[in-house]
């Protein structure tokens, strides 16, 4: 699966700075089953002070400066920032419905996106998140994930 150059660079920076994250959303679904169209790429970052420092450094090198106040929100659940606009938007979240962020990170699986090494949710966590989100596209993803035999 090809990645937009900005997404590739962003993932490279997350990895270079040691950011603890999991790729979620459509790209995580595509890891387990067939890809679908999407207008963004989604990341969930761990909610630790050390990881916030790493996220902030990666964002700064990417050209995005965030305030201390905004950085402190990366410790809180249900926080999100969006970089850019669809169809090449980057969404950075601190949590997703249906799965505790620490559990999501602890059970993550390693994979490759484009040419970059990334972490994806365990299939059962992705299924739980899609079920909890409940939007039509999530329910369609859920159906595909449950039919796919790949672990």
C-alpha positions in Angstrom: 0.0 0.0 0.0 1.5 3.3 -1.1 1.6 6.2 1.3 1.4 9.9 0.7 4.9 11.4 1.1 3.8 13.5 4.0 2.4 10.4 5.8 5.6 8.5 5.1 7.7 11.4 6.5 5.5 11.7 9.6 5.8 7.9 10.3 9.6 8.2 9.9 9.6 11.0 12.4 7.4 9.2 14.9 9.8 6.2 14.7 13.0 8.3 14.8 11.7 10.0 18.0 10.6 6.8 19.6 7.0 7.7 19.8 4.8 5.0 21.2 1.8 4.8 18.8 -0.6 2.4 17.1 -2.0 3.0 13.6 -5.8 2.7 13.7 -8.7 3.3 11.4 -8.8 2.3 7.7 -5.1 1.5 7.5 -5.4 -0.9 10.5 -8.4 -2.6 8.8 -6.3 -2.9 5.6 -3.6 -4.7 7.6 -6.1 -7.5 8.3 -8.3 -7.4 5.2 -8.8 -5.6 1.9 -8.1 -1.9 1.9 -10.9 0.7 1.6 -10.8 4.4 0.6 -10.0 6.8 3.4 -9.4 10.6 3.7 -6.9 10.3 6.5 -4.4 8.2 8.5 -5.1 7.8 12.2 -2.6 7.3 15.1 -3.3 6.6 18.8 -0.4 7.7 21.0 0.3 6.5 24.5 -0.7 8.9 27.2 2.6 9.2 29.2 4.6 12.3 29.9 7.6 10.8 28.2 5.7 10.0 25.1 4.2 13.5 25.0 7.8 14.9 24.8 8.5 12.5 21.9 5.3 13.4 20.1 6.0 17.1 20.5 9.6 16.6 19.1 8.3 14.7 16.1 5.7 17.3 15.4 8.2 20.1 15.6 10.5 18.4 13.2 7.5 17.9 10.9 7.0 21.6 11.0 4.1 21.8 13.6 4.7 23.7 16.8 2.2 23.1 19.6 1.8 25.1 22.8 2.5 23.7 26.2 -1.2 23.7 26.8 -1.9 21.7 23.7 0.9 19.3 24.5 -0.5 18.7 28.0 -3.7 17.4 26.4 -1.9 14.4 25.0 -2.0 13.0 28.5 -5.8 13.1 28.5 -8.2 10.6 26.9 -10.5 11.7 24.1 -8.1 14.3 22.7 -7.4 14.6 19.0 -5.5 17.0 16.7 -5.8 17.0 12.9 -3.0 18.0 10.6 -3.8 19.0 7.1 -7.0 18.4 5.1 -8.6 15.4 3.5 -7.7 13.4 1.6 -4.2 13.7 3.2 -5.1 14.5 6.8 -3.2 13.1 9.8 -5.3 12.5 12.9 -3.5 12.0 16.2 -5.7 10.6 19.0 -5.0 9.8 22.6 -7.8 7.1 22.8 -10.4 5.3 20.9 -13.7 3.9 21.9 -14.0 0.3 23.0 -10.3 -0.3 24.1 -8.2 1.0 26.9 -5.2 2.8 25.4 -2.7 0.9 27.5 -4.2 -2.4 26.5 -4.2 -1.3 22.9 -0.5 -0.6 23.1 0.3 -3.7 25.1 -1.4 -6.0 22.6 -0.2 -4.2 19.5 1.3 -6.2 16.6 4.1 -5.1 14.3 3.6 -4.6 10.6 4.7 -2.5 7.7 2.8 0.4 6.1 4.3 1.4 2.8 7.9 0.7 3.6 7.7 1.9 7.3 7.6 -0.3 10.3 4.5 0.5 12.4 2.3 -1.0 15.1 -1.3 -2.0 14.5 -3.9 -2.9 17.1 -4.4 -6.6 17.8 -7.3 -7.8 15.6 -9.6 -8.3 18.6 -8.9 -4.7 19.8 -9.7 -3.3 16.3 -12.9 -5.3 16.3 -13.9 -4.0 19.7 -13.1 -0.4 18.6 -15.1 -0.7 15.4 -18.0 -2.2 17.3 -17.9 0.7 19.8 -17.7 3.4 17.2 -20.7 2.0 15.4 -20.7 4.4 12.4 -21.8 2.8 9.1 -18.2 2.6 7.8 -17.1 1.1 11.1 -19.8 -1.5 10.9 -18.8 -2.3 7.3 -15.2 -2.7 8.5 -16.4 -4.9 11.4 -18.1 -7.2 9.0 -15.0 -7.5 6.8 -12.8 -8.1 9.9 -15.0 -10.8 11.3 -15.1 -12.6 8.0 -11.4 -12.4 7.4 -9.6 -15.5 8.7 -6.2 -13.9 9.0 -5.2 -13.4 12.8 
